[in-house]
């Protein structure tokens, strides 16, 4: 085999391995949502405990993502990728075998640790294996795979839950992970960034801070907002996040340099992303349960009925990309966020114990189109807001902030749901869901306003194409 053929084979294998791994990690963000009623029936659990079956994964994924990238840079990207994949696979099996809700939450957190190590290194390994001329196409296929995972998460979770059992949403990862482990060892090339440094203090500050805030929000309704435990969690969490921000300004090599947020483009797209995922994840968490618990759809039927929203990016994203090339990313992102907010508002107006699916469709479609318009140019806006040497940090920061937004959204909207309604009857579930989804719509509308901070494009599409090669994320 000549060198050219060997290189092409290596690139193909890297694309397959990293895309499948990325699909698994992205899928587990939302795959649990349509299984929540079955998990609650099987393992029990209060509303705040169900929240943690989602947030235990997203939180550990978010706060350790940039740290995982740094570990790979320092100790070997292929080595850490396989370690992360092994942890993720083992934790998936343990989650499937969980005898109770607390054990499931614990193993979901371990899953998040594995994903945080594995996921940021997928792009690094893929970028290193694919020649620059084919890199754009390879990254497009990788992005489509992760996008498909987000879109199909509720449907896959619902189908497995209905036709097998909720445990199979975790068992699904095990044979795939066991197949990928030897392939990664044999087919991926090892690489290092020996001058990288680990930011242990920053990781501890942001991990403790986010855990405290989310714990306080999730349990505030049951324990009381003025209880010593809740007040301590919220105050301590906020103080630790303040310490993380201070650390980001003054440390020599912080995991997230706060100076990046002085740039309007970087601040605008990242804060918009956090707010968008806040509204989206929180709403999906409740709406997937509403479709089953109130309207009586099976898990598969609920997943299928959410596809006009979650699956629309697969259809609209190519058009959104063309629009972004022609008019710039800012107007496309702002329009997308405004449509997403409008879609959630339409859905909130349609919610009722006996709502027809036809009354829900306008909100689902409008929200889905909005999501697609946001996703298409968002990554490019993140990458173009920093210097080439900082794009790895920028990509990792954006992914982490989106996961943090999702965790906070599930926590806050679930708290609103519990305070205004509950699981007792169809009417009480609707009473809790309506104000929560309205808040989700308001937060996404705020994201649209924040996105207006992004400066207008100052370069032409041709100039951006010339820069495409250096806009590849290198460590996240």
Secondary structure by P-SEA (a helix, b strand, c coil): ccaaaaaaaaaaaaaaaaaaaaaaaaaaccccccaaaaaaaaccccaaaaaaacaaaaaaaacaaaaaaaaaacccaaaaaaaaaaaaaaaaaaaaacccaaaaaaaaaaaaaaaaacccaaaaaaaaaccccaaaaaaaaaaaaaaaaaaaaaaaaaaaaaaccaaaaaacaaaaaaaaaaaaaccbbbbbccccccaaaaaaaaaaaaaaaaaaaaaccccccccaaaaaaaaaaaaaaaaaaaaaaccccccccccccccaaaaaaaaaaaaaaaaaaaaaacccccccccccccaaaaaaaaccccccccccaaaaaaaaaaccaaaaaaaaaaaaaaaaaaaaaacccccccccaaaaaaaaaaaaaaaaaaaaaaaaaaccccaaaaaaaaaaaaaaaaaaaaaaaaaaaaaaccccccaaaaaaaaaaaaaaaaaaaaaaaaaacccccccccaaaaaaaccccccccc
